[in-house]
Amino acid sequence: MSPMEFHYEYSAIVDRKPLKWPNDARIAVVLTVNVECWDPVPEKGKLSYPGGPNLLPIPLPEGVPDFVNHTWREYGHRVGIWRILEVFDKHQIQATATINTSLGKRFPRILDELKKRDWELVAHSQVENDLLVNFTRDREAEKAYIQATLAEYEEVVGRKAKGWLSPSVSPTVNTLGILVEEGIEFFCDFVNDDQPYPIQVGSKQILSIPYTTEINDYPLFMRHFHSPQTVFEIVQAQFDTLYREGEKSGRMMNVGLHPHVVGQPYRIPTLDRILTYMKSQEKVWFTSREEIAAWYRDNYLS
């Protein structure tokens, strides 16, 4: 398959057939918790963690473990994820977890809790350090890596993966072709729409179920240094606009979360406030990417 064989049509949202979600919902809300694993020693020549910025930008020699940033991320495994689970349990909402598949072997305690709650589990590489852009010039190496990830997903989750989010949202021109060859049904890396849409890959289609790089705790708290109050107001404004627009044609809203970021003690009340506000509205479909993909195929593409 040639590198740029995938393609999608330009589509102005105002020109589309109205999208009607189940039960006349105006907005489909997907709450995405990125449950990731990192190797403590970066690859040669890479002195920072992907998906940064780091907590402290201390320059270190090549190959020296960055314990400050590694243990900050570990806080999410040891403490932050448990706060997040408590908030979602309180609101009786099932989230989506994008998981590095090594979670099943490194932190089976966490994976067991996600399974117990029947959260959606989306394949998200083996280790978060493994950016797909490192495979840009080697399609076969990228394919082998994706195949290994999907095999490990099936081993630790107990079923085949249906969806994919690349680590740090880092696809190459080959990623979509490889995913289609491996039977993946939906892809989350593109952030260019408020509705699902089909991507043509050769003679086949894969659905884009967009992720978000804006309504996401990492940029809001760690890049832009917004206060918890400001973050709540930003997410509220996003929701309100999409909810209003969804009266004519349904919208999708994704919220990206990380256990070591929103799981901090002074930030977790913001997540509670966000869920409380969303649940106060009537026509909201709290759902998963898999459910959106299945519904869209059955009711919209056809």
C-alpha positions in Angstrom: 0.0 0.0 0.0 1.5 3.4 -1.0 2.2 5.8 1.9 -0.5 8.3 1.0 -3.2 5.9 -0.1 -5.6 7.1 2.6 -7.7 10.1 2.0 -10.8 11.8 3.3 -13.1 14.3 1.6 -13.4 17.9 2.7 -16.9 18.3 4.3 -18.3 21.5 5.7 -20.3 20.6 8.7 -23.1 23.0 7.7 -23.6 21.1 4.4 -24.0 17.6 6.0 -27.1 15.6 6.5 -28.2 16.3 10.2 -26.7 13.7 12.6 -29.2 12.4 15.1 -27.7 10.6 18.1 -29.7 7.8 20.0 -32.5 9.0 22.3 -32.4 12.5 20.6 -29.2 13.4 22.4 -27.6 16.6 21.3 -24.1 15.7 22.2 -22.1 12.4 22.5 -19.5 12.8 25.3 -16.4 10.6 25.4 -14.2 11.0 28.5 -10.8 9.7 27.7 -8.4 8.7 30.4 -4.9 8.0 29.0 -3.5 5.3 31.2 0.1 5.1 30.0 3.5 3.6 30.9 6.9 5.0 30.4 10.4 3.6 30.4 12.6 5.6 32.9 15.7 5.9 30.6 14.9 7.8 27.4 16.3 6.5 24.1 19.8 7.8 23.1 19.6 11.4 22.2 16.1 11.9 23.7 16.3 13.8 26.9 12.7 14.4 27.6 9.5 12.4 27.8 7.0 12.5 24.9 3.7 14.2 25.5 5.4 16.9 27.6 6.2 19.4 28.8 8.0 17.8 31.7 7.3 18.8 35.3 10.9 20.1 35.7 13.0 20.7 32.5 16.3 19.7 34.0 18.9 19.0 31.3 20.5 15.6 31.8 23.2 13.7 30.0 22.3 11.0 27.5 21.1 7.8 29.2 20.7 9.3 32.7 17.4 8.3 34.3 15.1 11.3 34.7 13.7 10.4 38.1 11.8 13.6 38.7 9.7 13.3 35.5 9.4 9.5 35.7 8.2 9.5 39.3 5.8 12.4 38.5 4.2 10.1 35.9 4.3 7.2 38.4 2.1 9.3 40.7 -0.7 8.7 38.3 -0.3 4.9 38.7 0.0 5.0 42.5 -2.4 7.7 43.4 -4.0 9.7 40.6 -5.9 6.9 38.8 -7.6 6.0 42.0 -9.0 9.5 42.5 -10.2 9.5 38.9 -11.9 6.1 39.4 -13.6 7.4 42.5 -15.0 10.4 40.7 -16.3 8.3 37.8 -17.8 5.8 40.2 -19.6 8.6 42.0 -21.2 9.8 38.8 -21.8 6.3 37.5 -20.1 7.1 34.2 -18.0 4.7 32.3 -15.0 6.3 30.6 -12.7 5.3 27.8 -9.2 4.3 28.8 -6.5 4.5 26.1 -4.0 2.0 27.4 -0.4 1.3 26.7 -0.6 -2.5 26.6 2.4 -3.0 28.9 0.0 -1.8 31.6 -1.3 -5.3 31.8 2.0 -6.6 32.9 3.5 -3.6 34.7 0.3 -2.5 36.6 -2.2 -5.4 36.4 -3.9 -3.9 39.5 -5.0 -0.9 37.4 -6.1 -2.9 34.4 -8.2 -5.2 36.6 -10.1 -2.2 37.9 -10.7 -0.8 34.4 -12.1 -4.2 33.4 -14.2 -4.5 36.5 -15.9 -1.2 35.6 -16.3 -2.3 31.9 -14.5 0.8 30.6 -13.7 0.9 27.0 -10.1 0.0 26.4 -8.4 1.5 23.2 -5.0 0.3 22.1 -2.4 3.0 22.6 1.0 1.4 21.8 3.0 -0.7 24.2 4.9 2.1 25.9 4.3 5.8 25.7 8.0 6.5 24.8 7.5 4.6 21.5 6.4 7.4 19.2 5.3 6.2 15.8 7.1 9.0 14.1 10.3 7.2 14.9 9.2 4.7 12.2 8.6 7.3 9.5 11.1 5.8 7.1 10.5 2.1 8.0 7.0 0.9 7.3 7.8 -2.7 8.1 9.3 -1.8 11.5 6.1 0.2 12.3 3.9 -2.6 11.2 5.8 -5.1 13.4 5.4 -2.7 16.3 1.7 -2.2 15.8 1.2 -6.0 15.4 3.1 -6.6 18.6 1.0 -4.0 20.4 -2.3 -5.6 19.1 -1.1 -9.1 20.1 -0.3 -7.8 23.6 -3.6 -6.0 23.8 -5.4 -9.3 23.0 -3.3 -11.1 25.6 -4.0 -8.7 28.5 -7.5 -7.5 27.6 -8.9 -10.8 26.4 -10.3 -9.7 23.0 -9.0 -8.1 19.8 -8.7 -4.3 19.7 -11.2 -2.4 17.6 -9.7 1.1 17.9 -6.3 2.8 18.0 -4.8 6.1 19.4 -1.1 6.6 18.6 1.3 7.4 21.5 1.4 11.2 21.9 -0.9 11.4 18.8 2.1 10.6 16.5 0.9 8.7 13.4 3.0 8.4 10.3 1.8 8.3 6.7 1.8 4.5 6.9 -0.2 4.1 10.2 -3.7 4.1 8.7 -2.8 1.6 6.1 -1.2 -0.8 8.7 -4.2 -0.4 11.0 -6.7 -1.3 8.2 -4.6 -4.3 7.3 -4.8 -5.4 11.0 -8.6 -5.1 11.1 -8.8 -1.9 13.2 -12.2 -0.3 12.9 -11.7 3.2 14.2 -8.8 5.7 14.5 -8.5 8.5 17.0 -5.4 10.6 16.0 -7.0 13.2 13.8 -8.5 16.3 15.6 -10.3 18.0 12.7 -14.0 17.5 13.4 -16.8 17.5 15.9 -18.4 14.4 14.3 -17.1 11.0 13.1 -16.2 10.6 9.5 -14.9 7.9 7.2 -11.3 7.7 5.9 -10.8 5.8 2.7 -7.7 3.5 2.8 -7.3 1.7 -0.5 -10.6 -0.2 -1.1 -11.5 -0.1 2.6 -12.8 2.4 5.2 -11.8 3.2 8.7 -13.7 5.7 10.9 -12.2 8.7 12.4 -13.5 9.1 16.0 -11.6 12.3 16.9 -9.4 12.8 20.0 -8.7 16.3 21.3 -5.5 18.2 21.8 -7.3 21.3 23.2 -9.9 20.0 25.7 -7.2 18.0 27.4 -5.7 18.4 30.9 -2.1 18.3 29.6 -2.2 21.5 27.5 -4.8 23.3 29.8 -2.9 22.7 33.0 0.7 22.0 32.0 1.3 24.1 28.8 -1.0 27.0 29.4 -0.9 27.0 33.3 -4.6 27.6 33.6 -6.1 27.6 37.1 -8.7 24.9 38.0 -11.5 27.5 37.8 -10.4 28.6 34.3 -10.1 25.0 33.1 -13.7 24.4 34.3 -14.9 27.5 32.4 -13.1 26.4 29.2 -14.6 22.9 29.3 -18.0 24.3 30.2 -17.9 26.8 27.2 -16.9 24.0 24.9 -19.8 21.8 26.1 -22.3 24.6 26.0 -21.5 25.5 22.4 -21.6 21.9 21.1 -24.8 21.3 23.1 -26.5 24.3 21.4 -25.2 23.3 18.0 -26.3 19.7 18.6 -30.0 20.7 18.6 -29.8 20.8 14.7 -27.1 18.2 14.2 -25.4 16.1 16.8 -22.0 16.9 18.0 -19.2 14.9 19.7 -17.1 16.1 22.6 -14.0 14.4 23.9 -12.2 15.3 27.1 -8.6 14.1 27.4 -7.4 13.2 30.9 -4.1 11.9 32.4 -3.9 10.4 35.9 -0.7 12.3 36.9 -2.2 15.6 35.8 -5.9 15.8 36.7 -5.3 13.2 39.4 -3.5 15.8 41.5 -5.3 16.7 44.8 -6.0 20.3 43.8 -7.2 19.4 40.3 -9.5 16.4 40.9 -12.4 18.6 42.1 -12.4 20.2 38.6 -13.2 16.8 37.1 -16.0 16.3 39.6 -17.4 19.8 38.7 -17.2 19.0 34.9 -19.1 15.7 35.3 -21.7 17.3 37.6 -22.3 20.0 35.1 -22.6 17.7 32.1 -24.9 15.4 33.9 -27.2 18.3 34.8 -28.1 18.6 31.1 -30.8 16.3 29.7 -29.8 15.4 26.2 -26.3 14.0 26.7 -25.1 10.6 25.6 -22.2 9.5 27.7 -20.7 6.9 25.5 -17.6 5.2 24.1 -15.8 5.4 20.8 -16.8 1.8 20.0 -20.4 2.6 20.5 -20.2 5.8 18.4 -18.4 3.9 15.6 -21.0 1.1 15.5 -23.9 3.5 15.6 -22.5 5.8 12.9 -21.9 2.8 10.6 -25.4 1.5 11.1 -27.3 4.7 11.0 -25.3 7.3 9.1 -22.9 5.8 6.5 -25.7 3.5 5.2 
